[in-house]
Amino acid sequence: MKSNSAGKSVRALAALLESIVENPSNHLNNHGLRLSLISQGAICRFESLELGIHKVSLNTFKRHCAEFIPGGFGYFDELRTKANISLKKTSAHGLKKRKTQQELIAQLRQENTQLNLDLLALTKLLRISMNQTRSFVDLCSDEVASKLYVKESRELLDMLSVVGSLQGRAAP
């Protein structure tokens, strides 16, 4: 490879690595590039004709880095490592851990238990409220209010019995 072409290739590869460090999500689908970031030898064998990057031996690559990259091969290898880490972190964030069936069942049981506790608390509050309402009806000695209380409390108790029967059927 000619000196000018070698310089363009090394600079293009360095620019690609800088681009990966800045925006790793843009490069997640390039499997060949991801594999080439694993080692110094692999990065030297990476080739992209579109970007003007040509593969060379490791020793030749080190010489080209010393000649065309500020900081030489040490800087380039550090850049390769950062790019590799950036891609790994980005792909790890993209993957959500799938819950196992047992974890889902445990979570649903916990939610079911909490809903049952909430239902018991609401039932207790309703019964307390109904007792207080009965006390107020008795205090006012109004026959219309008394009849209305009896009718509405019967409806509420009917609703509670339906909820209770549904709760009994839903239990495992």
N, C-alpha and C positions, 0 to 999 in steps of 0.2 A: 504494500500500500504506500502511496506517495505521502510525503510529509504533510502537504496541505490537506489531503484527504484524511490522513490520520488525525490531524488536529481537529477537523470538522467532526469526525466521528466521535472522538473523545469528548469534545465540548457538547455535542448533541446528547450523548449518553449522560453527561453530568447535568445538563438542563432537564432531561427526562427524570432523573432521580430527584432533582429539586422540585419538579412538578409533582412527583409522587408524595414527597414530604409535605408540600403545601395542600394538596387536594388528593388524598389517597383514594377517596371514593370514586374518582374518575378513572382509576386504573384497576379496579377490583376484578374486572372480567378478563384481563390480559394474563392468562395462565402462564404462558411462556415467560413473560416478564417477571411474574411472581417467583417462578422457579429459578430464574437467573439471579435473583437477589440473595439466594441462600449462601453462596460462597464467592470468593474472589475469582476462582477459575470459571464458575458458571457465568458471572457477569461479563467476563471477557469473551465468552462464546455467544452472548446475546447479539442478535442481528435484526435490524429493522431497516429495510431499504427505503421505506417512506421517509424515515427520519434521518437517513444517511449514516446509520450506525452499522459498522462492519465488525465481524468477529476476528479476533487475533489471539495469539498466545498470551499467557499471563505475563511473561517477561517483557514481551513487546509492548503490552498494554501499560506496564509499569513505566517503561521508558517514555511512552507517549504522554502519560499523565505528568511525569516530571517536566516534560517539555512544554505542554500546552495547558495544564491546569494549575492555577495558583494553589499552592499547598501540596501539590504532587499527588502521589498515589495514597498517601495517608489521609488527606482530605477526602479523596474520592471514596476510599473504603469506608470512612466514617459516614459519608453521605449514603452509600449503599446500605449500611446497617440501619441508619435512620429511616430510609425508605422501606426497608423490610419490616421494621417494627411498626411503622405507620400503617402499612397494609394489613398487618396481622391484627392490630388494635381495631381498625375500621371493620374488618370482616368479623371480628369477635363481637363487636357492638351490633352488627347487623343480624347476627344469629341469636334468636331468642330461645332460651332453654324450653324444650317441650316438657310439659308436665306429664308424668306417668298417670296411668289410669288410677292407681292407688292414691296418688296425691290428689287427684280430682275428686275421688270419692270421699277422702278425708275432709277436703275443703267443703264439699257439699253437705256432709254430715254436720260439720261445725256450723255452717250457715243455717241448717235446719234446726239445730239445737238452739241457736240464738233466736230464730223466729218463734220457736215454741215458748221460749222465755218471755219474749215480747208479747206474745198472745196471752200468756198467763197474767202478765202485769196489766194489760189492757182490760182483760176480763175482770180482774179485781177492782180496777178503777171504775168500771161500769157498774159493778155491783154496789160499791160504796156510793156512787152518785145516785143510783136508784134508791138506796136506803135513805139518803138525805132528802131526796125529792119526796119520798113517802112521808118523812117527818114534816116537811113543809106543808104537804097536803093535809095531814092530820091537824096541824096547827091552825090552818085557815078555815077549817070546817066548811068547805064549799063542796056541794054535791057534784057540780059540773067538773070541778078540778079533780075530784076523787075518781069519777068515772073515766075521765081522760087519762089519769095516771094508770088505772087498772088496764085500760085498753093498750096504752103505749108500752107499759112494762111487760104485758103478755107478748107483744110483738118483739120486743127486745130479747126476752127469754127464748122465744122461738128461734130468733136469729142465732143466739148463743148455742142452742142445741144443734142447729145445722152446722155451725162452725166446729162444735165438738165432734159431731159424727164425721165430718170431713177430716178432722185432725186424726181421729182413730183409724180411718182408712189409709191415710198417707204414711202412717208410721211403718217402719221397716219390720 
